[in-house]
């Protein structure tokens, strides 16, 4: 199973987890303001288009079959842990404050746009660590902190 | 059971795939018990979350450590007797520790078996694809048996 396949799995898993967390927090919301809910994703969409416009080069370095050495491995795991902690704290704070659908959809679309940008433009060890951190942080929020 | 696959003709897939299948079956059984028998519809997100927590870590680990060649795999393995000992030791440690933890804190009865079994399943998939390590297989088998005993008899 080569690294680009694993990278694709990780992006799909992170997107599914973003959706699951949004629906988990949103199930407790009562009223739906239709206009705001429809408008909510488009901020993230426009930021994504802007980011894709600015960064035209695609950085893909997967180094198939090569073992990562000690310090590089440690840095990758550390980055994943830091991003995971960040996402955990952020989503826990947001979940206790946002009691309606449109802030949740806004935050979910921002996170999905970030994941999509990483998966299209930057494909290396650092972005794999970041995606692992996002996915793992969201899964831990669903398990312990919600 | 020697079965030649397309890419690597020397790898023996039979027994490792059986271990993966049994861990998957145990995972499905625990999930079934958690959702259907418990009849608690609020627990579904927790069951889903407990099953999914080890998966990003497993994908990341498979990304970080590439698959070794067959020659490198056969060299540094634990002996057969050592791996049987490791199996029993890890099973006993997890059984005693888990039951004590559940009794003392009252925390780990519902979703902890599911979480640990999901970690065992994804680690056994990694053991199949990346590194056929006897020590890892022994620890996973011991853990799985300890969870089964804890759920059936003690918790």
Interface residues (C-beta under 8 A of the other chain):
Chain A: X1 X3 X6 X7 X9 X10 X13 X14 X17 X20 X24 X64 X65 X66 X67 X68 X73 X76 X77 X80 X128 X129 X131 X132 X135 X136 X139 X140 X142 X143 X146
Chain B: X45 X46 X48 X49 X50 X52 X53 X55 X56 X57 X59 X60 X62 X63 X64 X65 X66 X67 X111 X115 X129
